[in-house]
Amino acid sequence: MKLLNNIYKWSPIWFQNIIVSFYGLYWYWLRFGPGYSSYVKEYQEREKFSSEEWQNWQKKRLQIVLNLAVKHVPYYQQMWTKSEKTAAMMGNLRGLPILDKAPIRRDPKMFLRHDINPRPRIKFHTSGTSGTPIVSIWTVQEVRNSHAFHEVRGSQRAGVSFKLPRATFSGRMVEPNPESKGPYYRFNKVEKQVYFSAFHLRADTAHQYVYALHKHNIQWLTGYAVSYYLLAKFILEQNLQVPSLKAIVTTSEKVTSEMRQTIERAFGCRVFVEYNNVENTFFANECEQARLHVSPDVGVLEILRSDGSPCDPGEVGEVVATSLFRTYQPFIRYQLGDLAAWDPDVCSCGSPMPVIREVVGRIEDVVIGPDGRQVVRFHGIFSDQQHIKQGQIIQEALNCIRVKVVPTAGFAPEDVADIVTRVQNRLGPTVQVIVESVDQIPLTSSGKFKAVVSLLSDKNALKASQKGGLKIV
């Protein structure tokens, strides 16, 4: 992978587009290959379930998953007590302990079933909103299953499909050169998909992003909510003309009412929010009434008080999830690190799927580069960092980033150099990067961990915005 990344980095743009399209060909097979259509059909059929049918289906599926964990997953075999194993065999989820991220990060293979040996196995490295990235390992069929419910519950509810041309903001290093003059996107011809760079978005580059939408006849957008919000502000400020779009499906961050209004005004279409995680232990998405429905066939979502008891509707608690379709590496009562609340009111859209009223968190500080670029999801620099237990990015000045890391025994100067390179690739080579090893990273006063912290004063932020032509609102 490192060799391929270096080849991509030093290739001309036309060849990078070819590489991206070959990459898209692989992902097209991975997503839409044998089994995908049947998964789509099953999710569509369950759309008609009543509340009672959902409860019965989920109960049966949960017992299957818990039984597999007891019989075939080393971690649960070793760590669960006899009474906990009995509870699992009976399908009693609340009789099981909460699972935090530490053991998964320490040894993800301990969570793999030993009765099967699928090939190939697909690895996803989370960027770690808590500053603690982990590795989740999937079978090919699980990837197709995941894409099927994203299509049925996410895209189709928004009136779009992955078969239509789309543009995406994600954490990929689409444009490797931090000082590039553009273009700031690459095109996957196989899926008619534009990959936007989230690391070059500024007032003076916004028109190039809009140009890509026109050039490739993009019909809908998906990806980072904050990136679309920032682009939307530039569009409105500069009166840029965007093509007619069908929908925007946002991921990764909470969308505030102000963000939603700005995005919808700039792009002229509805915003639909998705709430899930890379590990796919659950999935929730908005219906046409802008209510966030949890899919009972993707995972069991619990919202708990500090003592482990379930919260009442409207009461904010910690989110814990159990995946129902990922059985090769099952995460059971998985602690997400988010806070949320159930909505006590039935949705007028007619769906009996439970509704989340509020998700607390997932809005992080934006990092501002010396040239005015605004970067979100910056904790992605910790992705696939094998020698870091936990990390935090602190912007101390426009040209100074402090990176605090809780290292493992294998942490070495090479890891420090890699962190410096990752930061400068996103913000430019003039940015000073200070890597500091610490024993622990403190929580906020509300008990939450922040992976990205900005210490910029309003004056410094304004200075950066003027340099990049941005107005702070």
PAFIDO-964606 format. One record per residue (C-alpha): z, x, y; residue in three letters; residue number from 1. Coordinates in steps of 0.05 Angstrom, whole numbers. Layout:
! PAFIDO-964606
+--------+--------+--------+------+-----+
!      Z !      X !      Y ! type ! seq !
+--------+--------+--------+------+-----+
!      Z !      X !      Y !  ALA ! NUM !
...
+--------+--------+--------+------+-----+
This chain:
! PAFIDO-964606
+--------+--------+--------+------+-----+
!      Z !      X !      Y ! type ! seq !
+--------+--------+--------+------+-----+
!      0 !      0 !      0 !  MET !   1 !
!     16 !     57 !     48 !  LYS !   2 !
!    -52 !     88 !     35 !  LEU !   3 !
!    -87 !     22 !     48 !  LEU !   4 !
!    -48 !     13 !    112 !  ASN !   5 !
!    -69 !     83 !    136 !  ASN !   6 !
!   -142 !     69 !    118 !  ILE !   7 !
!   -137 !      4 !    158 !  TYR !   8 !
!   -103 !     38 !    217 !  LYS !   9 !
!   -158 !     90 !    226 !  TRP !  10 !
!   -217 !     45 !    211 !  SER !  11 !
!   -263 !     16 !    265 !  PRO !  12 !
!   -252 !    -57 !    282 !  ILE !  13 !
!   -314 !    -81 !    243 !  TRP !  14 !
!   -288 !    -48 !    180 !  PHE !  15 !
!   -217 !    -75 !    192 !  GLN !  16 !
!   -247 !   -145 !    192 !  ASN !  17 !
!   -280 !   -129 !    125 !  ILE !  18 !
!   -213 !   -105 !     97 !  ILE !  19 !
!   -179 !   -167 !    123 !  VAL !  20 !
!   -232 !   -211 !     90 !  SER !  21 !
!   -224 !   -175 !     23 !  PHE !  22 !
!   -149 !   -185 !     31 !  TYR !  23 !
!   -165 !   -258 !     46 !  GLY !  24 !
!   -207 !   -262 !    -18 !  LEU !  25 !
!   -147 !   -238 !    -59 !  TYR !  26 !
!   -101 !   -288 !    -25 !  TRP !  27 !
!   -152 !   -344 !    -34 !  TYR !  28 !
!   -149 !   -332 !   -110 !  TRP !  29 !
!    -74 !   -326 !   -108 !  LEU !  30 !
!    -64 !   -390 !    -69 !  ARG !  31 !
!   -120 !   -435 !    -95 !  PHE !  32 !
!   -131 !   -410 !   -166 !  GLY !  33 !
!   -119 !   -448 !   -231 !  PRO !  34 !
!    -61 !   -496 !   -227 !  GLY !  35 !
!    -63 !   -507 !   -151 !  TYR !  36 !
!   -100 !   -574 !   -153 !  SER !  37 !
!    -51 !   -603 !   -204 !  SER !  38 !
!      8 !   -582 !   -161 !  TYR !  39 !
!    -23 !   -616 !   -101 !  VAL !  40 !
!    -33 !   -680 !   -141 !  LYS !  41 !
!     39 !   -679 !   -166 !  GLU !  42 !
!     67 !   -672 !    -95 !  TYR !  43 !
!     22 !   -727 !    -70 !  GLN !  44 !
!     45 !   -774 !   -126 !  GLU !  45 !
!    118 !   -761 !   -110 !  ARG !  46 !
!    106 !   -780 !    -38 !  GLU !  47 !
!    111 !   -852 !    -63 !  LYS !  48 !
!    181 !   -843 !    -93 !  PHE !  49 !
!    238 !   -888 !    -73 !  SER !  50 !
!    307 !   -859 !    -57 !  SER !  51 !
!    331 !   -875 !   -128 !  GLU !  52 !
!    270 !   -842 !   -159 !  GLU !  53 !
!    281 !   -780 !   -117 !  TRP !  54 !
!    354 !   -776 !   -139 !  GLN !  55 !
!    336 !   -783 !   -213 !  ASN !  56 !
!    279 !   -733 !   -208 !  TRP !  57 !
!    320 !   -681 !   -171 !  GLN !  58 !
!    380 !   -689 !   -218 !  LYS !  59 !
!    336 !   -675 !   -280 !  LYS !  60 !
!    300 !   -617 !   -247 !  ARG !  61 !
!    365 !   -585 !   -223 !  LEU !  62 !
!    394 !   -587 !   -293 !  GLN !  63 !
!    333 !   -551 !   -320 !  ILE !  64 !
!    339 !   -496 !   -267 !  VAL !  65 !
!    414 !   -487 !   -278 !  LEU !  66 !
!    406 !   -484 !   -353 !  ASN !  67 !
!    353 !   -430 !   -346 !  LEU !  68 !
!    400 !   -390 !   -302 !  ALA !  69 !
!    457 !   -392 !   -352 !  VAL !  70 !
!    412 !   -374 !   -411 !  LYS !  71 !
!    364 !   -324 !   -382 !  HIS !  72 !
!    385 !   -293 !   -315 !  VAL !  73 !
!    429 !   -230 !   -320 !  PRO !  74 !
!    465 !   -240 !   -254 !  TYR !  75 !
!    490 !   -309 !   -269 !  TYR !  76 !
!    506 !   -290 !   -341 !  GLN !  77 !
!    550 !   -234 !   -317 !  GLN !  78 !
!    581 !   -263 !   -253 !  MET !  79 !
!    593 !   -336 !   -269 !  TRP !  80 !
!    658 !   -352 !   -304 !  THR !  81 !
!    661 !   -394 !   -368 !  LYS !  82 !
!    679 !   -456 !   -328 !  SER !  83 !
!    622 !   -443 !   -279 !  GLU !  84 !
!    572 !   -436 !   -335 !  LYS !  85 !
!    597 !   -502 !   -364 !  THR !  86 !
!    588 !   -534 !   -296 !  ALA !  87 !
!    517 !   -507 !   -293 !  ALA !  88 !
!    499 !   -533 !   -362 !  MET !  89 !
!    523 !   -602 !   -340 !  MET !  90 !
!    481 !   -598 !   -276 !  GLY !  91 !
!    543 !   -595 !   -232 !  ASN !  92 !
!    519 !   -555 !   -172 !  LEU !  93 !
!    583 !   -560 !   -133 !  ARG !  94 !
!    621 !   -527 !   -190 !  GLY !  95 !
!    583 !   -462 !   -176 !  LEU !  96 !
!    599 !   -407 !   -126 !  PRO !  97 !
!    560 !   -393 !    -62 !  ILE !  98 !
!    509 !   -337 !    -67 !  LEU !  99 !
!    503 !   -290 !     -7 !  ASP ! 100 !
!    446 !   -241 !      5 !  LYS ! 101 !
!    484 !   -177 !    -13 !  ALA ! 102 !
!    475 !   -178 !    -89 !  PRO ! 103 !
!    402 !   -199 !    -82 !  ILE ! 104 !
!    387 !   -142 !    -35 !  ARG ! 105 !
!    426 !    -93 !    -78 !  ARG ! 106 !
!    388 !   -110 !   -142 !  ASP ! 107 !
!    336 !   -166 !   -138 !  PRO ! 108 !
!    315 !   -153 !   -211 !  LYS ! 109 !
!    384 !   -177 !   -235 !  MET ! 110 !
!    360 !   -247 !   -215 !  PHE ! 111 !
!    297 !   -245 !   -257 !  LEU ! 112 !
!    294 !   -284 !   -322 !  ARG ! 113 !
!    291 !   -237 !   -382 !  HIS ! 114 !
!    257 !   -287 !   -429 !  ASP ! 115 !
!    190 !   -282 !   -394 !  ILE ! 116 !
!    149 !   -223 !   -367 !  ASN ! 117 !
!     95 !   -251 !   -321 !  PRO ! 118 !
!     39 !   -208 !   -295 !  ARG ! 119 !
!     23 !   -198 !   -240 !  PRO ! 120 !
!     87 !   -207 !   -202 !  ARG ! 121 !
!     84 !   -219 !   -127 !  ILE ! 122 !
!    135 !   -188 !    -81 !  LYS ! 123 !
!    153 !   -216 !    -13 !  PHE ! 124 !
!    197 !   -175 !     34 !  HIS ! 125 !
!    236 !   -218 !     83 !  THR ! 126 !
!    241 !   -193 !    154 !  SER ! 127 !
!    314 !   -214 !    153 !  GLY ! 128 !
!    335 !   -260 !    211 !  THR ! 129 !
!    405 !   -237 !    194 !  SER ! 130 !
!    383 !   -164 !    198 !  GLY ! 131 !
!    389 !   -158 !    123 !  THR ! 132 !
!    319 !   -162 !     90 !  PRO ! 133 !
!    313 !   -176 !     16 !  ILE ! 134 !
!    258 !   -177 !    -37 !  VAL ! 135 !
!    238 !   -241 !    -71 !  SER ! 136 !
!    194 !   -236 !   -133 !  ILE ! 137 !
!    146 !   -291 !   -153 !  TRP ! 138 !
!     99 !   -310 !   -209 !  THR ! 139 !
!     27 !   -328 !   -190 !  VAL ! 140 !
!     39 !   -401 !   -208 !  GLN ! 141 !
!     99 !   -403 !   -162 !  GLU ! 142 !
!     56 !   -379 !   -105 !  VAL ! 143 !
!      6 !   -434 !   -119 !  ARG ! 144 !
!     61 !   -485 !   -124 !  ASN ! 145 !
!     88 !   -463 !    -57 !  SER ! 146 !
!     21 !   -468 !    -24 !  HIS ! 147 !
!     11 !   -537 !    -53 !  ALA ! 148 !
!     73 !   -566 !    -21 !  PHE ! 149 !
!     57 !   -531 !     45 !  HIS ! 150 !
!    -11 !   -566 !     42 !  GLU ! 151 !
!     16 !   -635 !     23 !  VAL ! 152 !
!     81 !   -638 !     62 !  ARG ! 153 !
!     63 !   -592 !    120 !  GLY ! 154 !
!    -11 !   -590 !    136 !  SER ! 155 !
!    -33 !   -659 !    113 !  GLN ! 156 !
!     25 !   -693 !    148 !  ARG ! 157 !
!      1 !   -659 !    212 !  ALA ! 158 !
!    -70 !   -684 !    198 !  GLY ! 159 !
!    -98 !   -616 !    180 !  VAL ! 160 !
!   -112 !   -574 !    118 !  SER ! 161 !
!   -115 !   -501 !     98 !  PHE ! 162 !
!   -188 !   -514 !     85 !  LYS ! 163 !
!   -200 !   -519 !    160 !  LEU ! 164 !
!   -208 !   -459 !    206 !  PRO ! 165 !
!   -140 !   -437 !    232 !  ARG ! 166 !
!   -106 !   -383 !    273 !  ALA ! 167 !
!    -40 !   -351 !    255 !  THR ! 168 !
!     15 !   -313 !    292 !  PHE ! 169 !
!     57 !   -273 !    243 !  SER ! 170 !
!     91 !   -206 !    236 !  GLY ! 171 !
!     29 !   -170 !    211 !  ARG ! 172 !
!      8 !   -107 !    248 !  MET ! 173 !
!    -61 !   -136 !    261 !  VAL ! 174 !
!    -77 !    -85 !    316 !  GLU ! 175 !
!    -45 !    -19 !    297 !  PRO ! 176 !
!    -56 !     14 !    365 !  ASN ! 177 !
!      1 !     -6 !    413 !  PRO ! 178 !
!    -42 !     14 !    473 !  GLU ! 179 !
!   -105 !    -22 !    449 !  SER ! 180 !
!   -150 !    -55 !    500 !  LYS ! 181 !
!   -168 !   -108 !    448 !  GLY ! 182 !
!   -190 !   -148 !    412 !  PRO ! 183 !
!   -120 !   -169 !    391 !  TYR ! 184 !
!   -141 !   -207 !    329 !  TYR ! 185 !
!   -177 !   -197 !    263 !  ARG ! 186 !
!   -218 !   -249 !    225 !  PHE ! 187 !
!   -211 !   -268 !    152 !  ASN ! 188 !
!   -280 !   -295 !    137 !  LYS ! 189 !
!   -261 !   -322 !     69 !  VAL ! 190 !
!   -210 !   -371 !     95 !  GLU ! 191 !
!   -239 !   -376 !    166 !  LYS ! 192 !
!   -173 !   -351 !    192 !  GLN ! 193 !
!   -157 !   -313 !    255 !  VAL ! 194 !
!    -97 !   -266 !    251 !  TYR ! 195 !
!    -67 !   -257 !    320 !  PHE ! 196 !
!    -26 !   -197 !    340 !  SER ! 197 !
!     43 !   -219 !    362 !  ALA ! 198 !
!     55 !   -150 !    392 !  PHE ! 199 !
!      2 !   -148 !    447 !  HIS ! 200 !
!     12 !   -216 !    479 !  LEU ! 201 !
!     16 !   -209 !    555 !  ARG ! 202 !
!     -9 !   -246 !    616 !  ALA ! 203 !
!    -69 !   -199 !    622 !  ASP ! 204 !
!    -88 !   -206 !    548 !  THR ! 205 !
!    -79 !   -281 !    539 !  ALA ! 206 !
!   -152 !   -296 !    554 !  HIS ! 207 !
!   -173 !   -255 !    494 !  GLN ! 208 !
!   -131 !   -298 !    448 !  TYR ! 209 !
!   -162 !   -361 !    477 !  VAL ! 210 !
!   -232 !   -330 !    469 !  TYR ! 211 !
!   -218 !   -321 !    394 !  ALA ! 212 !
!   -202 !   -395 !    387 !  LEU ! 213 !
!   -270 !   -413 !    417 !  HIS ! 214 !
!   -310 !   -360 !    380 !  LYS ! 215 !
!   -285 !   -379 !    310 !  HIS ! 216 !
!   -282 !   -455 !    321 !  ASN ! 217 !
!   -208 !   -456 !    306 !  ILE ! 218 !
!   -183 !   -527 !    292 !  GLN ! 219 !
!   -108 !   -516 !    283 !  TRP ! 220 !
!    -54 !   -464 !    293 !  LEU ! 221 !
!      5 !   -441 !    251 !  THR ! 222 !
!     59 !   -388 !    255 !  GLY ! 223 !
!    111 !   -363 !    303 !  TYR ! 224 !
!    135 !   -417 !    351 !  ALA ! 225 !
!    156 !   -370 !    406 !  VAL ! 226 !
!     89 !   -334 !    406 !  SER ! 227 !
!     52 !   -400 !    417 !  TYR ! 228 !
!    102 !   -418 !    471 !  TYR ! 229 !
!     90 !   -353 !    508 !  LEU ! 230 !
!     14 !   -361 !    501 !  LEU ! 231 !
!     20 !   -433 !    524 !  ALA ! 232 !
!     55 !   -410 !    588 !  LYS ! 233 !
!     -1 !   -360 !    603 !  PHE ! 234 !
!    -53 !   -414 !    590 !  ILE ! 235 !
!    -21 !   -461 !    639 !  LEU ! 236 !
!     -8 !   -408 !    692 !  GLU ! 237 !
!    -80 !   -382 !    689 !  GLN ! 238 !
!   -113 !   -450 !    676 !  ASN ! 239 !
!   -148 !   -424 !    614 !  LEU ! 240 !
!   -192 !   -474 !    577 !  GLN ! 241 !
!   -175 !   -480 !    503 !  VAL ! 242 !
!   -218 !   -515 !    451 !  PRO ! 243 !
!   -200 !   -582 !    422 !  SER ! 244 !
!   -146 !   -572 !    369 !  LEU ! 245 !
!   -119 !   -620 !    317 !  LYS ! 246 !
!    -47 !   -595 !    310 !  ALA ! 247 !
!      1 !   -536 !    315 !  ILE ! 248 !
!     48 !   -525 !    256 !  VAL ! 249 !
!    103 !   -478 !    278 !  THR ! 250 !
!    147 !   -434 !    234 !  THR ! 251 !
!    205 !   -385 !    238 !  SER ! 252 !
!    240 !   -408 !    301 !  GLU ! 253 !
!    273 !   -470 !    327 !  LYS ! 254 !
!    229 !   -508 !    377 !  VAL ! 255 !
!    266 !   -533 !    438 !  THR ! 256 !
!    242 !   -594 !    477 !  SER ! 257 !
!    219 !   -549 !    533 !  GLU ! 258 !
!    179 !   -506 !    485 !  MET ! 259 !
!    147 !   -567 !    452 !  ARG ! 260 !
!    127 !   -597 !    519 !  GLN ! 261 !
!     96 !   -532 !    543 !  THR ! 262 !
!     57 !   -519 !    479 !  ILE ! 263 !
!     31 !   -590 !    474 !  GLU ! 264 !
!     10 !   -591 !    547 !  ARG ! 265 !
!    -27 !   -525 !    541 !  ALA ! 266 !
!    -63 !   -538 !    476 !  PHE ! 267 !
!    -71 !   -613 !    482 !  GLY ! 268 !
!    -46 !   -630 !    412 !  CYS ! 269 !
!     18 !   -646 !    374 !  ARG ! 270 !
!     68 !   -595 !    351 !  VAL ! 271 !
!     96 !   -603 !    280 !  PHE ! 272 !
!    156 !   -561 !    261 !  VAL ! 273 !
!    168 !   -531 !    193 !  GLU ! 274 !
!    237 !   -505 !    172 !  TYR ! 275 !
!    241 !   -462 !    110 !  ASN ! 276 !
!    250 !   -390 !     88 !  ASN ! 277 !
!    208 !   -336 !     55 !  VAL ! 278 !
!    247 !   -344 !     -9 !  GLU ! 279 !
!    226 !   -418 !    -10 !  ASN ! 280 !
!    293 !   -445 !    -32 !  THR ! 281 !
!    279 !   -508 !      9 !  PHE ! 282 !
!    227 !   -539 !     54 !  PHE ! 283 !
!    232 !   -587 !    113 !  ALA ! 284 !
!    178 !   -609 !    161 !  ASN ! 285 !
!    166 !   -660 !    216 !  GLU ! 286 !
!    133 !   -727 !    205 !  CYS ! 287 !
!     93 !   -764 !    258 !  GLU ! 288 !
!    159 !   -788 !    288 !  GLN ! 289 !
!    180 !   -715 !    299 !  ALA ! 290 !
!    237 !   -724 !    248 !  ARG ! 291 !
!    251 !   -665 !    202 !  LEU ! 292 !
!    247 !   -687 !    129 !  HIS ! 293 !
!    273 !   -645 !     71 !  VAL ! 294 !
!    229 !   -645 !      9 !  SER ! 295 !
!    275 !   -660 !    -51 !  PRO ! 296 !
!    226 !   -631 !   -101 !  ASP ! 297 !
!    225 !   -562 !    -68 !  VAL ! 298 !
!    299 !   -549 !    -66 !  GLY ! 299 !
!    369 !   -578 !    -61 !  VAL ! 300 !
!    395 !   -570 !     10 !  LEU ! 301 !
!    470 !   -573 !     23 !  GLU ! 302 !
!    505 !   -572 !     91 !  ILE ! 303 !
!    576 !   -549 !     81 !  LEU ! 304 !
!    641 !   -541 !    119 !  ARG ! 305 !
!    678 !   -474 !    118 !  SER ! 306 !
!    720 !   -498 !     59 !  ASP ! 307 !
!    657 !   -513 !     18 !  GLY ! 308 !
!    661 !   -589 !     24 !  SER ! 309 !
!    598 !   -627 !     45 !  PRO ! 310 !
!    591 !   -646 !    118 !  CYS ! 311 !
!    586 !   -717 !    141 !  ASP ! 312 !
!    521 !   -740 !    174 !  PRO ! 313 !
!    518 !   -712 !    245 !  GLY ! 314 !
!    569 !   -658 !    229 !  GLU ! 315 !
!    545 !   -586 !    238 !  VAL ! 316 !
!    556 !   -541 !    178 !  GLY ! 317 !
!    527 !   -481 !    140 !  GLU ! 318 !
!    461 !   -489 !    104 !  VAL ! 319 !
!    461 !   -472 !     29 !  VAL ! 320 !
!    399 !   -482 !    -14 !  ALA ! 321 !
!    378 !   -482 !    -88 !  THR ! 322 !
!    305 !   -474 !   -105 !  SER ! 323 !
!    276 !   -523 !   -156 !  LEU ! 324 !
!    207 !   -493 !   -167 !  PHE ! 325 !
!    221 !   -418 !   -167 !  ARG ! 326 !
!    251 !   -409 !   -235 !  THR ! 327 !
!    231 !   -337 !   -248 !  TYR ! 328 !
!    280 !   -310 !   -197 !  GLN ! 329 !
!    324 !   -371 !   -183 !  PRO ! 330 !
!    370 !   -369 !   -122 !  PHE ! 331 !
!    426 !   -419 !   -133 !  ILE ! 332 !
!    471 !   -443 !    -76 !  ARG ! 333 !
!    438 !   -390 !    -32 !  TYR ! 334 !
!    472 !   -379 !     35 !  GLN ! 335 !
!    418 !   -379 !     90 !  LEU ! 336 !
!    461 !   -360 !    150 !  GLY ! 337 !
!    437 !   -421 !    189 !  ASP ! 338 !
!    476 !   -481 !    216 !  LEU ! 339 !
!    449 !   -552 !    213 !  ALA ! 340 !
!    468 !   -626 !    211 !  ALA ! 341 !
!    443 !   -686 !    172 !  TRP ! 342 !
!    414 !   -744 !    211 !  ASP ! 343 !
!    451 !   -809 !    194 !  PRO ! 344 !
!    392 !   -853 !    215 !  ASP ! 345 !
!    334 !   -873 !    169 !  VAL ! 346 !
!    266 !   -850 !    195 !  CYS ! 347 !
!    219 !   -904 !    219 !  SER ! 348 !
!    160 !   -868 !    186 !  CYS ! 349 !
!    183 !   -901 !    121 !  GLY ! 350 !
!    196 !   -838 !     80 !  SER ! 351 !
!    262 !   -839 !     41 !  PRO ! 352 !
!    267 !   -763 !     43 !  MET ! 353 !
!    331 !   -740 !     77 !  PRO ! 354 !
!    327 !   -720 !    150 !  VAL ! 355 !
!    358 !   -660 !    186 !  ILE ! 356 !
!    379 !   -679 !    256 !  ARG ! 357 !
!    391 !   -609 !    283 !  GLU ! 358 !
!    380 !   -537 !    263 !  VAL ! 359 !
!    424 !   -488 !    300 !  VAL ! 360 !
!    398 !   -417 !    307 !  GLY ! 361 !
!    332 !   -383 !    294 !  ARG ! 362 !
!    320 !   -372 !    368 !  ILE ! 363 !
!    326 !   -298 !    382 !  GLU ! 364 !
!    321 !   -256 !    444 !  ASP ! 365 !
!    250 !   -236 !    463 !  VAL ! 366 !
!    238 !   -161 !    469 !  VAL ! 367 !
!    197 !   -141 !    532 !  ILE ! 368 !
!    154 !    -79 !    533 !  GLY ! 369 !
!    146 !    -33 !    593 !  PRO ! 370 !
!     76 !    -63 !    604 !  ASP ! 371 !
!    102 !   -134 !    604 !  GLY ! 372 !
!     85 !   -154 !    532 !  ARG ! 373 !
!    135 !   -202 !    501 !  GLN ! 374 !
!    150 !   -193 !    427 !  VAL ! 375 !
!    185 !   -242 !    381 !  VAL ! 376 !
!    211 !   -234 !    310 !  ARG ! 377 !
!    225 !   -161 !    325 !  PHE ! 378 !
!    273 !   -155 !    267 !  HIS ! 379 !
!    209 !   -147 !    225 !  GLY ! 380 !
!    219 !    -72 !    232 !  ILE ! 381 !
!    272 !    -77 !    178 !  PHE ! 382 !
!    223 !   -106 !    127 !  SER ! 383 !
!    220 !    -64 !     64 !  ASP ! 384 !
!    271 !    -14 !     91 !  GLN ! 385 !
!    303 !      8 !     25 !  GLN ! 386 !
!    360 !     49 !     55 !  HIS ! 387 !
!    388 !     -1 !    106 !  ILE ! 388 !
!    441 !    -52 !     88 !  LYS ! 389 !
!    438 !    -86 !    156 !  GLN ! 390 !
!    404 !    -74 !    222 !  GLY ! 391 !
!    404 !    -97 !    294 !  GLN ! 392 !
!    356 !    -84 !    352 !  ILE ! 393 !
!    386 !    -79 !    422 !  ILE ! 394 !
!    341 !    -74 !    483 !  GLN ! 395 !
!    381 !    -35 !    534 !  GLU ! 396 !
!    325 !    -24 !    584 !  ALA ! 397 !
!    251 !    -36 !    590 !  LEU ! 398 !
!    237 !     32 !    560 !  ASN ! 399 !
!    298 !     39 !    515 !  CYS ! 400 !
!    313 !      7 !    448 !  ILE ! 401 !
!    376 !     21 !    409 !  ARG ! 402 !
!    372 !      6 !    334 !  VAL ! 403 !
!    439 !      0 !    298 !  LYS ! 404 !
!    436 !      7 !    223 !  VAL ! 405 !
!    488 !      3 !    168 !  VAL ! 406 !
!    457 !     54 !    121 !  PRO ! 407 !
!    461 !     64 !     46 !  THR ! 408 !
!    474 !    132 !     14 !  ALA ! 409 !
!    400 !    147 !     12 !  GLY ! 410 !
!    389 !    140 !     87 !  PHE ! 411 !
!    353 !    203 !    112 !  ALA ! 412 !
!    317 !    231 !    174 !  PRO ! 413 !
!    252 !    203 !    145 !  GLU ! 414 !
!    281 !    133 !    152 !  ASP ! 415 !
!    300 !    146 !    224 !  VAL ! 416 !
!    230 !    171 !    239 !  ALA ! 417 !
!    200 !    109 !    206 !  ASP ! 418 !
!    243 !     63 !    249 !  ILE ! 419 !
!    222 !     99 !    312 !  VAL ! 420 !
!    149 !     94 !    292 !  THR ! 421 !
!    155 !     19 !    277 !  ARG ! 422 !
!    187 !      5 !    345 !  VAL ! 423 !
!    136 !     46 !    384 !  GLN ! 424 !
!     78 !     15 !    346 !  ASN ! 425 !
!    101 !    -52 !    374 !  ARG ! 426 !
!    121 !    -31 !    445 !  LEU ! 427 !
!     83 !     32 !    460 !  GLY ! 428 !
!     96 !    107 !    452 !  PRO ! 429 !
!    134 !    115 !    518 !  THR ! 430 !
!    193 !     73 !    493 !  VAL ! 431 !
!    255 !    113 !    477 !  GLN ! 432 !
!    284 !     93 !    409 !  VAL ! 433 !
!    356 !    110 !    392 !  ILE ! 434 !
!    375 !    100 !    320 !  VAL ! 435 !
!    450 !     95 !    310 !  GLU ! 436 !
!    486 !     92 !    243 !  SER ! 437 !
!    547 !     47 !    243 !  VAL ! 438 !
!    598 !     22 !    192 !  ASP ! 439 !
!    588 !    -50 !    211 !  GLN ! 440 !
!    553 !    -94 !    262 !  ILE ! 441 !
!    599 !   -144 !    297 !  PRO ! 442 !
!    586 !   -219 !    298 !  LEU ! 443 !
!    580 !   -261 !    361 !  THR ! 444 !
!    639 !   -300 !    388 !  SER ! 445 !
!    612 !   -361 !    350 !  SER ! 446 !
!    613 !   -322 !    285 !  GLY ! 447 !
!    537 !   -313 !    280 !  LYS ! 448 !
!    498 !   -249 !    268 !  PHE ! 449 !
!    443 !   -232 !    319 !  LYS ! 450 !
!    388 !   -186 !    293 !  ALA ! 451 !
!    357 !   -180 !    363 !  VAL ! 452 !
!    396 !   -174 !    427 !  VAL ! 453 !
!    369 !   -164 !    498 !  SER ! 454 !
!    413 !   -133 !    551 !  LEU ! 455 !
!    359 !   -136 !    605 !  LEU ! 456 !
!    383 !   -164 !    671 !  SER ! 457 !
!    341 !   -217 !    706 !  ASP ! 458 !
!    319 !   -164 !    754 !  LYS ! 459 !
!    291 !   -119 !    700 !  ASN ! 460 !
!    258 !   -177 !    665 !  ALA ! 461 !
!    225 !   -197 !    730 !  LEU ! 462 !
!    201 !   -126 !    740 !  LYS ! 463 !
!    168 !   -127 !    671 !  ALA ! 464 !
!    138 !   -195 !    683 !  SER ! 465 !
!    107 !   -174 !    748 !  GLN ! 466 !
!     77 !   -112 !    715 !  LYS ! 467 !
!     47 !   -156 !    661 !  GLY ! 468 !
!     28 !   -212 !    709 !  GLY ! 469 !
!     79 !   -261 !    679 !  LEU ! 470 !
!    122 !   -310 !    715 !  LYS ! 471 !
!    192 !   -319 !    688 !  ILE ! 472 !
!    210 !   -393 !    684 !  VAL ! 473 !
+--------+--------+--------+------+-----+
